[in-house]
Amino acid sequence: MKKALVIAPNWIGDALMAQPLFALLKARNPRLVIDALAPKWVAPVLARMPEISTVFPSELAHGKLQLSARLLFAQQLKHEGYDVAYVLPNSLKSSLIPFLAGIPLRVGYRGEARFGMLNVRHANPPRDKRPPMVEHYARLAVKPGGRLPESIPDPKLKTDPVRMAATAERFGIPPQTRVIAFCPGAEFGPAKRWPAAHFAELAQMLRRSFPYAQIIALGSGKDAEIADEIVKGAPFVRNLCGQTSLDDAVDLLALSEAAVCNDSGLMHVTAALNRPQVAVFGSSDPRHTPPLSQAASIMWLQLECSPCFKRECPLGHLRCLKEIEPEMVFVELRQLLHRP
Ligand code: SF4
């Protein structure tokens, strides 16, 4: 086996949790070339994975069939000579390109009626019995029903100090500045977002203890409004949401001394950069999608209603997040900041 194509997940966090699969494939066959076909908003993180050779960014929209675009991709990939494809999303459409490209082995979980599309099919466990996401993907490295290696490596992203310094300069952050990053968004929905007022109160506490630190808020344009709310309560916080590319955000997280993140793609990026972080969990479950880093500290109240995995709180009170007081996160963060 010489060449593999990965059909990457549609979410940044999932793409990072798939990286140990690539590391296991490489460990088993160091000469294997692994390329990835990824949505353009995920492609930058795959490009920073040491196991991936080439990333083909796609414009394919999440949830849309776009058959002619998939046919075109399949035709292009036909000439690459792939021996095997690993299809990570569960949808039928995600398995179309490797099938149409005539890739002989097509590995994935049984998903939406894709019996003919995949020819190495793993049983898809029911949601409540699903192992941690990282293990779920890593299983594709072994035969269906086979045993996983004892230890699965954590995700790791490449960084480039020259690039990081240039990015910091572009955003007006002088060298040697102590940067603390807030990642207040979570694409999934409000039941995963720690309240902006809590972030603002935390910023005020940090200001008193670390007066020279620069606090920045990172995220997409959709998170800018939440970050504006934080700035209302803590005007010294710089709202960079929507102003950075994903690559810029990775650079800024890499140079941050610590971060506070919701359960989001940037939380997994911070973990893969091995930066200290407090990861705040609400409606989701840190046993399923934890930040995979020794430098991460998880705040999760594990209420009787949690995890509900809902986008919005079905009980209307959002206690799982509101009751994580800023003081609690501050104490945890201060410990991380004082760690040698
Ligand atoms: S039901 Fe419970 S876990 Fe779900 S969002 Fe509401 S408070 Fe959080």
Residues whose N, C-alpha, C, O or C-beta is under 5 A from the ligand:
A	BS01	SF4	A191 G282 S283 C305 S306 P307 C308 E312 C313 P314 L315 L318 R319 C320
